[in-house]
């Protein structure tokens, strides 16, 4: 169920418009508020607290906004929760932490992008050649179509409805052939 929900989220285009910046602000604000509640956290906790929100941003609002969330998260984590407050990159360890945080966020964003692209490619119908045509099958009253070399078959619907749609399609093809033949006869 979780896999299906994630796949459907990745299959949808990222949110846009005025909602996207609001989600980005929330993705920065929520982990910052969580970190503000306890100042006795271990050193790496401040960066890793932001990672789930970078992931959510990448899934919901796309790579551009997720990148902004990642950069803002690294800056806020450094300024507010690493070393002396309100100073950026005050030690080599902070520089390393910020760099590691940005690289990790970039990998998260790239992973979401690659998964989204793979799902889009998988859902795109492949052109078939006559040698590997469509295979129709029936199971429990449903008609399924599949192609050689492609994964799961696609349910076309109830047998009665699919049969009438196929008959209608064949009648349209026949009509188009007859009209084309008439037009060719009239032009000669």
Biotite code that builds the C-alpha atoms (Angstrom):
import biotite.structure as struc

atoms = struc.array([
    struc.Atom([0.000, 0.000, 0.000], chain_id="A", res_id=1, res_name="UNK", atom_name="CA", element="C"),
    struc.Atom([2.827, 2.407, 0.871], chain_id="A", res_id=2, res_name="UNK", atom_name="CA", element="C"),
    struc.Atom([4.582, 1.487, -2.375], chain_id="A", res_id=3, res_name="UNK", atom_name="CA", element="C"),
    struc.Atom([1.426, 2.245, -4.363], chain_id="A", res_id=4, res_name="UNK", atom_name="CA", element="C"),
    struc.Atom([0.917, 5.565, -2.580], chain_id="A", res_id=5, res_name="UNK", atom_name="CA", element="C"),
    struc.Atom([4.526, 6.593, -3.186], chain_id="A", res_id=6, res_name="UNK", atom_name="CA", element="C"),
    struc.Atom([4.325, 5.540, -6.825], chain_id="A", res_id=7, res_name="UNK", atom_name="CA", element="C"),
    struc.Atom([1.148, 7.574, -7.314], chain_id="A", res_id=8, res_name="UNK", atom_name="CA", element="C"),
    struc.Atom([2.788, 10.605, -5.660], chain_id="A", res_id=9, res_name="UNK", atom_name="CA", element="C"),
    struc.Atom([5.814, 10.270, -7.924], chain_id="A", res_id=10, res_name="UNK", atom_name="CA", element="C"),
    struc.Atom([3.604, 9.799, -10.982], chain_id="A", res_id=11, res_name="UNK", atom_name="CA", element="C"),
    struc.Atom([1.874, 13.124, -10.359], chain_id="A", res_id=12, res_name="UNK", atom_name="CA", element="C"),
    struc.Atom([3.590, 16.303, -11.511], chain_id="A", res_id=13, res_name="UNK", atom_name="CA", element="C"),
    struc.Atom([5.046, 18.431, -8.698], chain_id="A", res_id=14, res_name="UNK", atom_name="CA", element="C"),
    struc.Atom([2.731, 21.047, -7.203], chain_id="A", res_id=15, res_name="UNK", atom_name="CA", element="C"),
    struc.Atom([3.121, 24.541, -8.585], chain_id="A", res_id=16, res_name="UNK", atom_name="CA", element="C"),
    struc.Atom([1.666, 27.968, -8.029], chain_id="A", res_id=17, res_name="UNK", atom_name="CA", element="C"),
    struc.Atom([1.294, 29.713, -4.684], chain_id="A", res_id=18, res_name="UNK", atom_name="CA", element="C"),
    struc.Atom([1.105, 26.408, -2.802], chain_id="A", res_id=19, res_name="UNK", atom_name="CA", element="C"),
    struc.Atom([4.687, 25.405, -3.686], chain_id="A", res_id=20, res_name="UNK", atom_name="CA", element="C"),
    struc.Atom([6.453, 28.255, -1.815], chain_id="A", res_id=21, res_name="UNK", atom_name="CA", element="C"),
    struc.Atom([4.213, 27.657, 1.204], chain_id="A", res_id=22, res_name="UNK", atom_name="CA", element="C"),
    struc.Atom([5.207, 23.997, 1.300], chain_id="A", res_id=23, res_name="UNK", atom_name="CA", element="C"),
    struc.Atom([8.869, 25.006, 0.963], chain_id="A", res_id=24, res_name="UNK", atom_name="CA", element="C"),
    struc.Atom([8.576, 27.402, 3.913], chain_id="A", res_id=25, res_name="UNK", atom_name="CA", element="C"),
    struc.Atom([6.853, 24.695, 5.965], chain_id="A", res_id=26, res_name="UNK", atom_name="CA", element="C"),
    struc.Atom([9.585, 22.195, 5.022], chain_id="A", res_id=27, res_name="UNK", atom_name="CA", element="C"),
    struc.Atom([12.152, 24.588, 6.457], chain_id="A", res_id=28, res_name="UNK", atom_name="CA", element="C"),
    struc.Atom([10.131, 25.833, 9.442], chain_id="A", res_id=29, res_name="UNK", atom_name="CA", element="C"),
    struc.Atom([8.892, 22.531, 10.879], chain_id="A", res_id=30, res_name="UNK", atom_name="CA", element="C"),
    struc.Atom([12.300, 20.860, 11.394], chain_id="A", res_id=31, res_name="UNK", atom_name="CA", element="C"),
    struc.Atom([13.749, 24.148, 12.655], chain_id="A", res_id=32, res_name="UNK", atom_name="CA", element="C"),
    struc.Atom([10.966, 24.326, 15.249], chain_id="A", res_id=33, res_name="UNK", atom_name="CA", element="C"),
    struc.Atom([11.564, 20.683, 16.208], chain_id="A", res_id=34, res_name="UNK", atom_name="CA", element="C"),
    struc.Atom([15.281, 21.331, 16.682], chain_id="A", res_id=35, res_name="UNK", atom_name="CA", element="C"),
    struc.Atom([14.565, 24.459, 18.729], chain_id="A", res_id=36, res_name="UNK", atom_name="CA", element="C"),
    struc.Atom([12.750, 22.368, 21.326], chain_id="A", res_id=37, res_name="UNK", atom_name="CA", element="C"),
    struc.Atom([15.889, 20.516, 22.485], chain_id="A", res_id=38, res_name="UNK", atom_name="CA", element="C"),
    struc.Atom([19.366, 22.049, 22.422], chain_id="A", res_id=39, res_name="UNK", atom_name="CA", element="C"),
    struc.Atom([21.068, 18.963, 23.844], chain_id="A", res_id=40, res_name="UNK", atom_name="CA", element="C"),
    struc.Atom([20.953, 17.035, 20.563], chain_id="A", res_id=41, res_name="UNK", atom_name="CA", element="C"),
    struc.Atom([23.963, 15.118, 19.251], chain_id="A", res_id=42, res_name="UNK", atom_name="CA", element="C"),
    struc.Atom([26.114, 16.880, 16.662], chain_id="A", res_id=43, res_name="UNK", atom_name="CA", element="C"),
    struc.Atom([24.647, 15.261, 13.528], chain_id="A", res_id=44, res_name="UNK", atom_name="CA", element="C"),
    struc.Atom([21.010, 15.518, 14.563], chain_id="A", res_id=45, res_name="UNK", atom_name="CA", element="C"),
    struc.Atom([20.618, 19.068, 13.362], chain_id="A", res_id=46, res_name="UNK", atom_name="CA", element="C"),
    struc.Atom([21.396, 18.193, 9.744], chain_id="A", res_id=47, res_name="UNK", atom_name="CA", element="C"),
    struc.Atom([19.602, 14.861, 9.589], chain_id="A", res_id=48, res_name="UNK", atom_name="CA", element="C"),
    struc.Atom([16.393, 16.338, 11.009], chain_id="A", res_id=49, res_name="UNK", atom_name="CA", element="C"),
    struc.Atom([15.970, 18.267, 7.749], chain_id="A", res_id=50, res_name="UNK", atom_name="CA", element="C"),
    struc.Atom([16.421, 15.263, 5.395], chain_id="A", res_id=51, res_name="UNK", atom_name="CA", element="C"),
    struc.Atom([12.833, 13.908, 5.543], chain_id="A", res_id=52, res_name="UNK", atom_name="CA", element="C"),
    struc.Atom([11.578, 17.401, 4.725], chain_id="A", res_id=53, res_name="UNK", atom_name="CA", element="C"),
    struc.Atom([13.962, 17.671, 1.774], chain_id="A", res_id=54, res_name="UNK", atom_name="CA", element="C"),
    struc.Atom([12.573, 14.316, 0.590], chain_id="A", res_id=55, res_name="UNK", atom_name="CA", element="C"),
    struc.Atom([8.969, 15.506, 0.969], chain_id="A", res_id=56, res_name="UNK", atom_name="CA", element="C"),
    struc.Atom([9.829, 18.716, -0.859], chain_id="A", res_id=57, res_name="UNK", atom_name="CA", element="C"),
    struc.Atom([11.399, 16.797, -3.730], chain_id="A", res_id=58, res_name="UNK", atom_name="CA", element="C"),
    struc.Atom([8.311, 14.589, -4.036], chain_id="A", res_id=59, res_name="UNK", atom_name="CA", element="C"),
    struc.Atom([5.661, 17.283, -3.577], chain_id="A", res_id=60, res_name="UNK", atom_name="CA", element="C"),
    struc.Atom([7.117, 20.462, -5.101], chain_id="A", res_id=61, res_name="UNK", atom_name="CA", element="C"),
    struc.Atom([9.930, 19.285, -7.368], chain_id="A", res_id=62, res_name="UNK", atom_name="CA", element="C"),
    struc.Atom([13.702, 19.609, -7.555], chain_id="A", res_id=63, res_name="UNK", atom_name="CA", element="C"),
    struc.Atom([13.933, 23.409, -7.808], chain_id="A", res_id=64, res_name="UNK", atom_name="CA", element="C"),
    struc.Atom([12.064, 24.109, -4.579], chain_id="A", res_id=65, res_name="UNK", atom_name="CA", element="C"),
    struc.Atom([13.629, 21.083, -2.888], chain_id="A", res_id=66, res_name="UNK", atom_name="CA", element="C"),
    struc.Atom([17.067, 22.528, -3.689], chain_id="A", res_id=67, res_name="UNK", atom_name="CA", element="C"),
    struc.Atom([16.074, 25.797, -2.039], chain_id="A", res_id=68, res_name="UNK", atom_name="CA", element="C"),
    struc.Atom([14.849, 23.859, 0.999], chain_id="A", res_id=69, res_name="UNK", atom_name="CA", element="C"),
    struc.Atom([18.167, 21.968, 1.139], chain_id="A", res_id=70, res_name="UNK", atom_name="CA", element="C"),
    struc.Atom([20.318, 25.118, 0.987], chain_id="A", res_id=71, res_name="UNK", atom_name="CA", element="C"),
    struc.Atom([18.171, 26.942, 3.545], chain_id="A", res_id=72, res_name="UNK", atom_name="CA", element="C"),
    struc.Atom([18.219, 23.889, 5.807], chain_id="A", res_id=73, res_name="UNK", atom_name="CA", element="C"),
    struc.Atom([22.005, 23.638, 5.720], chain_id="A", res_id=74, res_name="UNK", atom_name="CA", element="C"),
    struc.Atom([22.335, 27.357, 6.447], chain_id="A", res_id=75, res_name="UNK", atom_name="CA", element="C"),
    struc.Atom([19.840, 27.301, 9.314], chain_id="A", res_id=76, res_name="UNK", atom_name="CA", element="C"),
    struc.Atom([21.338, 24.156, 10.817], chain_id="A", res_id=77, res_name="UNK", atom_name="CA", element="C"),
    struc.Atom([24.781, 25.772, 10.789], chain_id="A", res_id=78, res_name="UNK", atom_name="CA", element="C"),
    struc.Atom([23.685, 29.201, 12.015], chain_id="A", res_id=79, res_name="UNK", atom_name="CA", element="C"),
    struc.Atom([21.292, 28.060, 14.736], chain_id="A", res_id=80, res_name="UNK", atom_name="CA", element="C"),
    struc.Atom([22.389, 24.642, 15.918], chain_id="A", res_id=81, res_name="UNK", atom_name="CA", element="C"),
    struc.Atom([26.124, 24.124, 15.215], chain_id="A", res_id=82, res_name="UNK", atom_name="CA", element="C"),
    struc.Atom([28.847, 25.886, 17.186], chain_id="A", res_id=83, res_name="UNK", atom_name="CA", element="C"),
    struc.Atom([28.232, 29.436, 18.376], chain_id="A", res_id=84, res_name="UNK", atom_name="CA", element="C"),
    struc.Atom([24.783, 30.644, 17.329], chain_id="A", res_id=85, res_name="UNK", atom_name="CA", element="C"),
    struc.Atom([24.205, 33.028, 14.433], chain_id="A", res_id=86, res_name="UNK", atom_name="CA", element="C"),
    struc.Atom([27.611, 32.378, 12.827], chain_id="A", res_id=87, res_name="UNK", atom_name="CA", element="C"),
    struc.Atom([28.136, 30.531, 9.587], chain_id="A", res_id=88, res_name="UNK", atom_name="CA", element="C"),
    struc.Atom([31.085, 28.216, 8.899], chain_id="A", res_id=89, res_name="UNK", atom_name="CA", element="C"),
    struc.Atom([32.974, 29.096, 12.056], chain_id="A", res_id=90, res_name="UNK", atom_name="CA", element="C"),
    struc.Atom([35.025, 25.875, 12.007], chain_id="A", res_id=91, res_name="UNK", atom_name="CA", element="C"),
    struc.Atom([36.233, 23.238, 9.530], chain_id="A", res_id=92, res_name="UNK", atom_name="CA", element="C"),
    struc.Atom([33.816, 20.780, 11.135], chain_id="A", res_id=93, res_name="UNK", atom_name="CA", element="C"),
    struc.Atom([30.898, 23.086, 10.304], chain_id="A", res_id=94, res_name="UNK", atom_name="CA", element="C"),
    struc.Atom([32.115, 23.350, 6.728], chain_id="A", res_id=95, res_name="UNK", atom_name="CA", element="C"),
    struc.Atom([32.292, 19.555, 6.518], chain_id="A", res_id=96, res_name="UNK", atom_name="CA", element="C"),
    struc.Atom([28.825, 19.205, 8.089], chain_id="A", res_id=97, res_name="UNK", atom_name="CA", element="C"),
    struc.Atom([27.278, 21.698, 5.698], chain_id="A", res_id=98, res_name="UNK", atom_name="CA", element="C"),
    struc.Atom([28.964, 20.071, 2.696], chain_id="A", res_id=99, res_name="UNK", atom_name="CA", element="C"),
    struc.Atom([27.857, 16.585, 3.769], chain_id="A", res_id=100, res_name="UNK", atom_name="CA", element="C"),
    struc.Atom([24.326, 17.885, 4.358], chain_id="A", res_id=101, res_name="UNK", atom_name="CA", element="C"),
    struc.Atom([24.158, 19.497, 0.913], chain_id="A", res_id=102, res_name="UNK", atom_name="CA", element="C"),
    struc.Atom([25.559, 16.414, -0.805], chain_id="A", res_id=103, res_name="UNK", atom_name="CA", element="C"),
    struc.Atom([23.078, 14.164, 1.016], chain_id="A", res_id=104, res_name="UNK", atom_name="CA", element="C"),
    struc.Atom([20.203, 16.475, 0.105], chain_id="A", res_id=105, res_name="UNK", atom_name="CA", element="C"),
    struc.Atom([21.346, 16.536, -3.525], chain_id="A", res_id=106, res_name="UNK", atom_name="CA", element="C"),
    struc.Atom([21.380, 12.732, -3.575], chain_id="A", res_id=107, res_name="UNK", atom_name="CA", element="C"),
    struc.Atom([17.863, 12.640, -2.100], chain_id="A", res_id=108, res_name="UNK", atom_name="CA", element="C"),
    struc.Atom([16.591, 15.094, -4.719], chain_id="A", res_id=109, res_name="UNK", atom_name="CA", element="C"),
    struc.Atom([18.315, 13.189, -7.552], chain_id="A", res_id=110, res_name="UNK", atom_name="CA", element="C"),
    struc.Atom([16.871, 9.888, -6.337], chain_id="A", res_id=111, res_name="UNK", atom_name="CA", element="C"),
    struc.Atom([13.349, 11.314, -6.430], chain_id="A", res_id=112, res_name="UNK", atom_name="CA", element="C"),
    struc.Atom([13.993, 12.768, -9.900], chain_id="A", res_id=113, res_name="UNK", atom_name="CA", element="C"),
    struc.Atom([15.299, 9.425, -11.213], chain_id="A", res_id=114, res_name="UNK", atom_name="CA", element="C"),
    struc.Atom([12.394, 7.481, -9.675], chain_id="A", res_id=115, res_name="UNK", atom_name="CA", element="C"),
    struc.Atom([9.887, 9.935, -11.135], chain_id="A", res_id=116, res_name="UNK", atom_name="CA", element="C"),
    struc.Atom([11.512, 9.639, -14.564], chain_id="A", res_id=117, res_name="UNK", atom_name="CA", element="C"),
    struc.Atom([11.605, 5.818, -14.369], chain_id="A", res_id=118, res_name="UNK", atom_name="CA", element="C"),
    struc.Atom([7.900, 5.711, -13.472], chain_id="A", res_id=119, res_name="UNK", atom_name="CA", element="C"),
    struc.Atom([7.094, 8.016, -16.386], chain_id="A", res_id=120, res_name="UNK", atom_name="CA", element="C"),
    struc.Atom([9.086, 5.831, -18.789], chain_id="A", res_id=121, res_name="UNK", atom_name="CA", element="C"),
    struc.Atom([7.443, 2.683, -17.473], chain_id="A", res_id=122, res_name="UNK", atom_name="CA", element="C"),
    struc.Atom([3.971, 4.147, -17.943], chain_id="A", res_id=123, res_name="UNK", atom_name="CA", element="C"),
    struc.Atom([4.666, 5.326, -21.496], chain_id="A", res_id=124, res_name="UNK", atom_name="CA", element="C"),
    struc.Atom([3.396, 2.859, -24.084], chain_id="A", res_id=125, res_name="UNK", atom_name="CA", element="C"),
    struc.Atom([6.113, 1.375, -26.260], chain_id="A", res_id=126, res_name="UNK", atom_name="CA", element="C"),
    struc.Atom([5.736, 1.279, -30.015], chain_id="A", res_id=127, res_name="UNK", atom_name="CA", element="C"),
    struc.Atom([5.113, -2.275, -31.105], chain_id="A", res_id=128, res_name="UNK", atom_name="CA", element="C"),
    struc.Atom([6.095, -3.875, -34.344], chain_id="A", res_id=129, res_name="UNK", atom_name="CA", element="C"),
    struc.Atom([4.022, -6.482, -36.185], chain_id="A", res_id=130, res_name="UNK", atom_name="CA", element="C"),
    struc.Atom([6.343, -9.227, -34.915], chain_id="A", res_id=131, res_name="UNK", atom_name="CA", element="C"),
    struc.Atom([5.537, -8.409, -31.308], chain_id="A", res_id=132, res_name="UNK", atom_name="CA", element="C"),
    struc.Atom([1.916, -7.321, -31.468], chain_id="A", res_id=133, res_name="UNK", atom_name="CA", element="C"),
    struc.Atom([-0.726, -7.008, -28.809], chain_id="A", res_id=134, res_name="UNK", atom_name="CA", element="C"),
    struc.Atom([-1.808, -10.051, -26.833], chain_id="A", res_id=135, res_name="UNK", atom_name="CA", element="C"),
    struc.Atom([-5.379, -9.985, -25.560], chain_id="A", res_id=136, res_name="UNK", atom_name="CA", element="C"),
    struc.Atom([-6.483, -12.218, -22.721], chain_id="A", res_id=137, res_name="UNK", atom_name="CA", element="C"),
    struc.Atom([-9.521, -12.671, -20.523], chain_id="A", res_id=138, res_name="UNK", atom_name="CA", element="C"),
    struc.Atom([-9.539, -13.301, -16.798], chain_id="A", res_id=139, res_name="UNK", atom_name="CA", element="C"),
    struc.Atom([-12.631, -13.256, -14.553], chain_id="A", res_id=140, res_name="UNK", atom_name="CA", element="C"),
    struc.Atom([-14.677, -11.341, -17.110], chain_id="A", res_id=141, res_name="UNK", atom_name="CA", element="C"),
    struc.Atom([-12.021, -8.652, -17.655], chain_id="A", res_id=142, res_name="UNK", atom_name="CA", element="C"),
    struc.Atom([-10.065, -8.142, -20.886], chain_id="A", res_id=143, res_name="UNK", atom_name="CA", element="C"),
    struc.Atom([-6.338, -7.537, -20.583], chain_id="A", res_id=144, res_name="UNK", atom_name="CA", element="C"),
    struc.Atom([-3.805, -6.338, -23.154], chain_id="A", res_id=145, res_name="UNK", atom_name="CA", element="C"),
    struc.Atom([-0.083, -6.964, -23.027], chain_id="A", res_id=146, res_name="UNK", atom_name="CA", element="C"),
    struc.Atom([2.878, -6.608, -25.318], chain_id="A", res_id=147, res_name="UNK", atom_name="CA", element="C"),
    struc.Atom([5.910, -8.851, -25.677], chain_id="A", res_id=148, res_name="UNK", atom_name="CA", element="C"),
    struc.Atom([8.775, -7.591, -23.555], chain_id="A", res_id=149, res_name="UNK", atom_name="CA", element="C"),
    struc.Atom([6.633, -5.203, -21.507], chain_id="A", res_id=150, res_name="UNK", atom_name="CA", element="C"),
    struc.Atom([5.666, -5.716, -17.935], chain_id="A", res_id=151, res_name="UNK", atom_name="CA", element="C"),
    struc.Atom([2.332, -5.963, -16.456], chain_id="A", res_id=152, res_name="UNK", atom_name="CA", element="C"),
    struc.Atom([-0.700, -6.306, -18.684], chain_id="A", res_id=153, res_name="UNK", atom_name="CA", element="C"),
    struc.Atom([-3.221, -3.482, -18.789], chain_id="A", res_id=154, res_name="UNK", atom_name="CA", element="C"),
    struc.Atom([-6.840, -4.072, -17.874], chain_id="A", res_id=155, res_name="UNK", atom_name="CA", element="C"),
    struc.Atom([-9.050, -2.772, -20.678], chain_id="A", res_id=156, res_name="UNK", atom_name="CA", element="C"),
    struc.Atom([-12.321, -3.342, -18.831], chain_id="A", res_id=157, res_name="UNK", atom_name="CA", element="C"),
    struc.Atom([-15.256, -5.755, -18.743], chain_id="A", res_id=158, res_name="UNK", atom_name="CA", element="C"),
    struc.Atom([-15.422, -8.162, -21.668], chain_id="A", res_id=159, res_name="UNK", atom_name="CA", element="C"),
    struc.Atom([-18.809, -6.930, -22.899], chain_id="A", res_id=160, res_name="UNK", atom_name="CA", element="C"),
    struc.Atom([-17.710, -3.279, -22.987], chain_id="A", res_id=161, res_name="UNK", atom_name="CA", element="C"),
    struc.Atom([-14.332, -4.018, -24.579], chain_id="A", res_id=162, res_name="UNK", atom_name="CA", element="C"),
    struc.Atom([-15.959, -6.213, -27.231], chain_id="A", res_id=163, res_name="UNK", atom_name="CA", element="C"),
    struc.Atom([-18.354, -3.430, -28.227], chain_id="A", res_id=164, res_name="UNK", atom_name="CA", element="C"),
    struc.Atom([-15.481, -0.897, -28.271], chain_id="A", res_id=165, res_name="UNK", atom_name="CA", element="C"),
    struc.Atom([-13.419, -3.209, -30.512], chain_id="A", res_id=166, res_name="UNK", atom_name="CA", element="C"),
    struc.Atom([-16.366, -3.756, -32.841], chain_id="A", res_id=167, res_name="UNK", atom_name="CA", element="C"),
    struc.Atom([-16.893, 0.009, -33.015], chain_id="A", res_id=168, res_name="UNK", atom_name="CA", element="C"),
    struc.Atom([-13.195, 0.543, -33.736], chain_id="A", res_id=169, res_name="UNK", atom_name="CA", element="C"),
    struc.Atom([-13.200, -2.067, -36.519], chain_id="A", res_id=170, res_name="UNK", atom_name="CA", element="C"),
    struc.Atom([-16.322, -0.460, -38.040], chain_id="A", res_id=171, res_name="UNK", atom_name="CA", element="C"),
    struc.Atom([-14.559, 2.934, -38.011], chain_id="A", res_id=172, res_name="UNK", atom_name="CA", element="C"),
    struc.Atom([-11.487, 1.438, -39.713], chain_id="A", res_id=173, res_name="UNK", atom_name="CA", element="C"),
    struc.Atom([-13.698, -0.188, -42.334], chain_id="A", res_id=174, res_name="UNK", atom_name="CA", element="C"),
    struc.Atom([-15.563, 3.093, -42.933], chain_id="A", res_id=175, res_name="UNK", atom_name="CA", element="C"),
    struc.Atom([-12.292, 4.998, -43.287], chain_id="A", res_id=176, res_name="UNK", atom_name="CA", element="C"),
    struc.Atom([-11.064, 2.464, -45.870], chain_id="A", res_id=177, res_name="UNK", atom_name="CA", element="C"),
    struc.Atom([-14.306, 2.714, -47.858], chain_id="A", res_id=178, res_name="UNK", atom_name="CA", element="C"),
    struc.Atom([-14.218, 6.545, -47.811], chain_id="A", res_id=179, res_name="UNK", atom_name="CA", element="C"),
    struc.Atom([-10.560, 6.549, -48.864], chain_id="A", res_id=180, res_name="UNK", atom_name="CA", element="C"),
    struc.Atom([-11.376, 4.113, -51.685], chain_id="A", res_id=181, res_name="UNK", atom_name="CA", element="C"),
    struc.Atom([-14.293, 6.338, -52.869], chain_id="A", res_id=182, res_name="UNK", atom_name="CA", element="C"),
    struc.Atom([-12.100, 9.403, -52.775], chain_id="A", res_id=183, res_name="UNK", atom_name="CA", element="C"),
    struc.Atom([-9.406, 7.625, -54.815], chain_id="A", res_id=184, res_name="UNK", atom_name="CA", element="C"),
    struc.Atom([-12.042, 6.439, -57.340], chain_id="A", res_id=185, res_name="UNK", atom_name="CA", element="C"),
    struc.Atom([-13.490, 9.959, -57.681], chain_id="A", res_id=186, res_name="UNK", atom_name="CA", element="C"),
    struc.Atom([-10.055, 11.531, -58.263], chain_id="A", res_id=187, res_name="UNK", atom_name="CA", element="C"),
    struc.Atom([-9.117, 9.099, -61.034], chain_id="A", res_id=188, res_name="UNK", atom_name="CA", element="C"),
])
